[in-house]
Amino acid sequence: VPKLERFHLEDFFCQYEHRPDLINLASSDALPWRIEELVARFPRMATAINTADCRYPNVFDTVLPELLSYYKAPRDVAFLPTSGAAEAIYLSLQAMHCLLPTTAVVGIPKPAYGAFEGISLLLDRPVEHYFYREEQNWQLRTDELTQLAQRCHLLIVNNPHNPTGSVIDSRLLRETADVLAERGGMLIVDEVFRLPDDLDSALGTADNVLVIGSLSKVYGFPGLRFGWVAGPQDIIDRMRTLQQYVTLSISCFAATLGPMLLSNHQAISRHDLLVTNRRVVEEWASANSGLLKTTPTVCGTTVVLQVVTQSESSDLTFERLLADKVLVVPGRRCFDYGYSTWFRLGYGTETDKLIQGLDRIATVLRRT
Ligand SMILES: Cc1ncc(COP(=O)(O)O)c(C=O)c1O
């Protein structure tokens, strides 16, 4: 019987995300833009918003050219704009489900964004994992990835990876795609945490690669719900059919702003903030090395945070942090639902807030 698992991280955010009294270092979104700020910086966007209408948007003429130029992609790569990467993940898995034999295995990273596993289980797919393990400094074992690619027809990679912030190099991605291609398998690369300045896209790596992106995370537009999936035309066509049954189209607001934001992606990127904040986190971790450690701030917006002097349960640490008004997500509620002691720390907020939140964490941990 297909299982509908609870999405624990989303339940967690429902509970805490909108509490104004907390410094939120749980989120993986970089500082969200305000519309007011946006239209002040880009007057053309103000005009576009004022003159937009609420018909079904002409997505293909307005959005596709901007996606092609964002990736500098060859014309034979097909794109589908989606309501955030979340819809792109759903459509990709559902489209591949229609193409694959029922016994075909989906390979999924662990820990990782809950939709990969949740939707695969809902489709009653056999799932196997490859791991980012604490014992391996939260790094991937490359042989584990390629061996899994030999056993599955669909393999999902999140590059950069949420929550560790680590990256997989392009050579390993190509090798993995090649192994999958031998049995007609596909590689799905979720790049929502990729900034072009940090990392090259996997788009074009091989013919059996689907790439997913969005403006939610490193660009700071989570509520706009503007994402996309790119890949071979025949698979994108299937996703389009599925989308026609589900959401029909991205919203007119996303279709108006999305292409303009893409064409200004350098100017709207949260890259500079993230680079500054990565240094802040590194310095904080090194100044408090007797208390805590984090994964390196390589890419993305998050790190895994571990308490070195763990003398209490992570639930209790979480409660004490909450009492001091700072929010991080316990691993148990963030993709690692068994026994885990780590936390996800998101560092994409304003730098002064981040510093204040990190100070509070260190203060609370010192009190154990
Ligand atoms: C790896 C990953 N992919 C996709 C998403 C969904 O992003 P979006 O807001 O664009 O739907 C998330 C959200 O946290 C994520 O972590």
The ligand as a Tripos MOL2 file, in Angstrom:
@<TRIPOS>MOLECULE
LIG
   16    16     1     0     0
SMALL
NO_CHARGES

@<TRIPOS>ATOM
      1 C1         16.7010   20.3800   -1.8890 C.3       1 LIG1
      2 C2         15.4170   21.1310   -2.0290 C.ar      1 LIG1
      3 N1         14.7540   21.0670   -3.1890 N.ar      1 LIG1
      4 C3         13.6000   21.7280   -3.3650 C.ar      1 LIG1
      5 C4         13.0520   22.4900   -2.3590 C.ar      1 LIG1
      6 C5         11.7610   23.2120   -2.6000 C.3       1 LIG1
      7 O1         12.0620   24.5050   -3.0390 O.3       1 LIG1
      8 P1         10.9570   25.5020   -3.6190 P.3       1 LIG1
      9 O2         10.6750   26.4890   -2.5490 O.co2     1 LIG1
     10 O3         11.5960   26.1360   -4.8260 O.co2     1 LIG1
     11 O4          9.7630   24.7060   -3.9850 O.co2     1 LIG1
     12 C6         13.7030   22.5780   -1.1380 C.ar      1 LIG1
     13 C7         13.1360   23.3830   -0.0390 C.2       1 LIG1
     14 O5         13.6380   23.4110    1.0550 O.2       1 LIG1
     15 C8         14.9300   21.8840   -0.9690 C.ar      1 LIG1
     16 O6         15.5990   21.9370    0.1780 O.3       1 LIG1
@<TRIPOS>BOND
     1     1     2 1
     2     2     3 ar
     3     2    15 ar
     4     3     4 ar
     5     4     5 ar
     6     5     6 1
     7     5    12 ar
     8     6     7 1
     9     7     8 1
    10     8     9 2
    11     8    10 1
    12     8    11 1
    13    12    13 1
    14    12    15 ar
    15    13    14 2
    16    15    16 1
@<TRIPOS>SUBSTRUCTURE
     1 LIG1         1 GROUP 0 **** ****
